[in-house]
């Protein structure tokens, strides 16, 4: 198990030999796995990753069974727990949310089972916050428009904040004054974009400052100190810490 400096666990894995110590080396190279984001955030904040060996097994299946038991008990981020594991353990590569078909249908707002790209992005966003309408879309499914501030008055909302946090986490962006959050993000090899409407709302509300681009896909949002505080207040410091994008 890998734990934060306050000893809250953030990753559970099964390995052989020195595997437990190799995660920090992985974090030195590009990659946006939430586990790596947390390691980088801990190091940038001057802390150390805490290691723990839970059990030692001679039988590989027994090790996998214990891995599953720990992940199920502690729970992953989208389940309300602290773990950044994408899979449920046991050697499964079933992705960020291996849940029942009915729960899958309900939590994704009726996404058909034959639309895995949309399901991937929806579930990723829902792991960050409970949004009433999805604000991250598969990039090749719609035509992104240049962002113009909404003509009507807007205030910062959780939906705007969740969209920015989703991209920040996917792009390994630490939320601090001067950070740049791309409109484009990739989750599990699925490219998505913050959708047109919420981008206009963000620009109008002052939730973030838009850096325009000739191609709307290349637009970026920047945050100053006040905007970072507003975003953290809407999403919560604990969630941002668990995602590895908050230094506190």
C-alpha positions as CSV (number, residue, x, y, z in Angstrom):
1,X,0.0,0.0,0.0
2,X,1.1,3.6,-0.7
3,X,0.0,6.1,1.9
4,X,0.0,9.9,2.1
5,X,2.1,11.6,4.8
6,X,-1.1,11.7,7.0
7,X,-1.2,7.9,6.4
8,X,-4.4,7.8,4.4
9,X,-3.9,5.2,1.7
10,X,-4.0,6.2,-2.0
11,X,-3.0,3.0,-3.8
12,X,-3.1,-0.7,-3.3
13,X,-1.2,-3.1,-5.5
14,X,0.2,-6.6,-5.8
15,X,3.8,-6.9,-6.7
16,X,7.0,-9.0,-6.5
17,X,10.3,-8.0,-5.0
18,X,10.9,-4.2,-4.9
19,X,7.7,-3.3,-6.9
20,X,6.4,-1.3,-4.0
21,X,9.3,1.2,-4.4
22,X,9.0,1.6,-8.2
23,X,5.9,3.9,-8.2
24,X,7.9,7.0,-7.3
25,X,10.3,6.3,-10.2
26,X,7.2,6.1,-12.6
27,X,6.2,9.5,-11.3
28,X,9.4,11.0,-12.7
29,X,8.2,10.4,-16.3
30,X,5.1,11.8,-18.1
31,X,1.8,10.1,-17.2
32,X,-1.5,11.2,-15.8
33,X,-2.6,8.3,-13.7
34,X,-4.1,9.7,-10.5
35,X,-1.6,7.7,-8.5
36,X,1.3,9.5,-10.1
37,X,-0.4,12.9,-9.6
38,X,-0.6,12.2,-5.8
39,X,3.0,11.1,-5.7
40,X,4.1,14.3,-7.5
41,X,1.9,16.5,-5.2
42,X,3.4,14.8,-2.1
43,X,6.9,15.4,-3.3
44,X,6.3,18.9,-4.4
45,X,4.9,19.7,-1.0
46,X,8.0,18.4,0.7
47,X,6.5,15.2,2.0
48,X,7.3,11.5,1.6
49,X,5.3,8.6,0.4
50,X,4.6,6.1,3.2
51,X,5.0,2.4,2.3
52,X,3.3,-0.5,3.9
53,X,3.4,-4.2,3.1
54,X,0.0,-5.6,4.1
55,X,0.7,-9.3,3.6
56,X,3.1,-11.7,1.9
57,X,1.7,-14.7,-0.1
58,X,3.3,-17.7,-1.8
59,X,0.2,-18.2,-3.9
60,X,-0.4,-15.5,-6.6
61,X,-4.2,-16.0,-6.5
62,X,-4.2,-15.4,-2.7
63,X,-2.3,-12.1,-3.3
64,X,-4.9,-11.1,-5.9
65,X,-7.7,-12.0,-3.6
66,X,-6.3,-9.8,-0.8
67,X,-5.7,-6.9,-3.2
68,X,-9.4,-7.1,-4.2
69,X,-10.4,-7.3,-0.6
70,X,-8.4,-4.2,0.4
71,X,-9.6,-2.1,-2.6
72,X,-13.2,-3.1,-2.0
73,X,-12.9,-2.2,1.7
74,X,-11.1,1.1,1.3
75,X,-12.9,2.1,-1.9
76,X,-11.7,4.1,-4.8
77,X,-12.2,7.8,-5.5
78,X,-15.4,7.4,-7.5
79,X,-16.8,5.2,-4.8
80,X,-16.2,7.8,-2.1
81,X,-12.9,6.4,-0.8
82,X,-9.3,7.6,-1.0
83,X,-7.8,5.1,-3.5
84,X,-6.6,6.2,-6.9
85,X,-6.8,2.6,-8.3
86,X,-8.6,2.6,-11.6
87,X,-9.2,-1.2,-11.6
88,X,-10.8,-3.2,-8.8
89,X,-7.8,-5.5,-8.4
90,X,-7.3,-9.1,-9.0
91,X,-5.6,-8.5,-12.3
92,X,-8.7,-7.0,-13.7
93,X,-8.2,-4.2,-16.3
94,X,-11.9,-3.4,-16.5
95,X,-11.3,0.3,-16.0
96,X,-12.4,3.1,-13.7
97,X,-15.8,1.8,-12.7
98,X,-16.5,-2.0,-12.8
99,X,-20.1,-1.8,-11.6
100,X,-23.3,-3.7,-12.3
101,X,-25.1,-3.0,-15.6
102,X,-28.1,-1.5,-13.9
103,X,-26.0,0.8,-11.7
104,X,-23.9,1.7,-14.7
105,X,-27.0,2.6,-16.7
106,X,-28.3,4.8,-13.9
107,X,-25.1,6.6,-12.9
108,X,-24.3,7.5,-16.5
109,X,-27.7,8.9,-17.2
110,X,-28.8,6.1,-19.5
111,X,-25.6,5.8,-21.6
112,X,-26.0,2.7,-23.9
113,X,-23.6,-0.1,-23.3
114,X,-22.4,0.2,-26.9
115,X,-21.0,3.7,-26.3
116,X,-17.9,2.9,-24.2
117,X,-16.1,6.2,-25.1
118,X,-18.9,8.3,-23.7
119,X,-19.3,6.1,-20.7
120,X,-15.6,6.4,-19.9
121,X,-15.7,10.2,-19.9
122,X,-19.0,10.4,-18.0
123,X,-17.9,8.0,-15.3
124,X,-14.6,9.9,-14.9
125,X,-16.5,13.2,-14.4
126,X,-19.0,11.6,-12.0
127,X,-16.0,10.3,-9.9
128,X,-15.1,14.0,-9.4
129,X,-18.6,15.4,-8.6
130,X,-22.3,14.8,-8.9
131,X,-23.2,16.9,-12.0
132,X,-26.7,17.2,-13.3
133,X,-25.5,17.3,-16.9
134,X,-22.3,16.1,-18.4
135,X,-19.9,18.9,-19.3
136,X,-17.1,16.8,-20.9
137,X,-17.8,15.4,-24.3
138,X,-16.0,13.0,-26.7
139,X,-14.0,15.3,-28.9
140,X,-15.0,13.8,-32.2
141,X,-18.8,13.8,-31.3
142,X,-19.4,17.5,-31.5
143,X,-18.1,20.7,-33.0
144,X,-16.3,22.9,-30.5
145,X,-16.9,26.6,-30.9
146,X,-14.6,29.4,-29.9
147,X,-15.4,30.4,-26.3
148,X,-17.3,33.7,-25.9
149,X,-18.5,34.8,-22.5
150,X,-22.2,34.0,-22.0
151,X,-24.3,37.1,-22.6
152,X,-26.2,36.7,-19.4
153,X,-24.7,37.1,-15.9
154,X,-23.2,34.0,-14.5
155,X,-21.7,33.0,-11.1
156,X,-19.2,30.3,-10.4
157,X,-20.9,26.9,-10.0
158,X,-19.8,23.4,-9.0
159,X,-20.5,22.3,-12.6
160,X,-17.9,24.8,-13.9
161,X,-15.5,23.8,-11.2
162,X,-15.9,20.1,-11.9
163,X,-15.1,20.6,-15.6
164,X,-11.9,22.5,-14.7
165,X,-10.9,19.9,-12.1
166,X,-11.6,17.0,-14.5
167,X,-9.2,18.5,-17.0
168,X,-6.6,19.5,-14.4
169,X,-6.5,15.9,-13.0
170,X,-6.3,14.3,-16.5
171,X,-3.5,16.7,-17.5
172,X,-1.6,16.5,-14.2
173,X,-2.0,20.2,-13.5
174,X,-1.4,21.3,-9.9
175,X,-4.0,23.9,-8.9
176,X,-2.0,27.0,-7.9
177,X,-1.9,30.6,-9.0
178,X,-0.8,30.9,-12.7
179,X,-1.7,27.3,-13.6
180,X,-3.0,26.5,-17.1
181,X,-5.9,24.1,-17.6
182,X,-6.4,22.8,-21.1
183,X,-9.9,22.5,-22.6
184,X,-8.7,19.1,-24.0
185,X,-8.2,16.0,-21.9
186,X,-7.6,12.3,-22.4
187,X,-9.0,9.6,-20.1
188,X,-8.3,6.0,-20.7
189,X,-7.2,6.8,-24.3
190,X,-10.5,8.7,-24.9
191,X,-10.1,12.3,-25.9
192,X,-12.6,14.7,-24.5
193,X,-13.3,18.4,-24.4
194,X,-15.0,20.7,-22.0
195,X,-18.2,21.4,-23.8
196,X,-19.1,24.8,-25.4
197,X,-21.8,25.9,-22.9
198,X,-19.8,25.4,-19.7
199,X,-16.8,27.1,-21.3
200,X,-18.9,30.2,-22.0
201,X,-20.2,30.1,-18.4
202,X,-16.7,29.8,-17.0
203,X,-15.5,32.8,-19.1
204,X,-18.5,34.9,-18.0
205,X,-18.5,34.0,-14.3
206,X,-14.8,34.6,-13.7
207,X,-14.3,31.1,-12.5
208,X,-11.2,31.1,-14.7
209,X,-9.6,33.3,-17.4
210,X,-9.7,32.2,-21.0
211,X,-6.6,32.0,-23.2
212,X,-8.1,31.9,-26.7
213,X,-6.7,29.9,-29.6
214,X,-7.3,29.7,-33.3
215,X,-8.5,26.1,-32.8
216,X,-11.1,25.9,-29.9
217,X,-9.6,22.6,-29.0
218,X,-6.4,24.3,-28.0
219,X,-8.1,26.8,-25.6
220,X,-6.7,27.0,-22.1
221,X,-8.0,28.4,-18.8
222,X,-5.7,30.1,-16.3
223,X,-6.4,30.7,-12.6
224,X,-5.2,33.4,-10.3
225,X,-5.1,33.0,-6.5
226,X,-8.7,34.1,-6.0
227,X,-10.0,31.8,-8.7
228,X,-8.1,28.9,-7.2
229,X,-9.7,29.6,-3.8
230,X,-13.1,29.7,-5.4
231,X,-12.6,26.4,-7.2
232,X,-11.3,24.7,-4.1
233,X,-14.3,26.0,-2.1
234,X,-16.7,24.5,-4.6
235,X,-15.1,21.1,-5.0
236,X,-13.5,20.6,-1.6
237,X,-9.9,20.5,-0.5
238,X,-10.0,16.8,0.3
239,X,-11.2,15.8,-3.1
240,X,-8.5,17.9,-4.8
241,X,-5.9,16.4,-2.5
242,X,-7.1,12.8,-3.3
243,X,-6.8,13.6,-7.0
244,X,-3.2,14.7,-6.5
245,X,-3.7,18.3,-7.8
246,X,-3.8,20.3,-4.6
247,X,-0.8,21.1,-2.4
248,X,-2.8,22.8,0.4
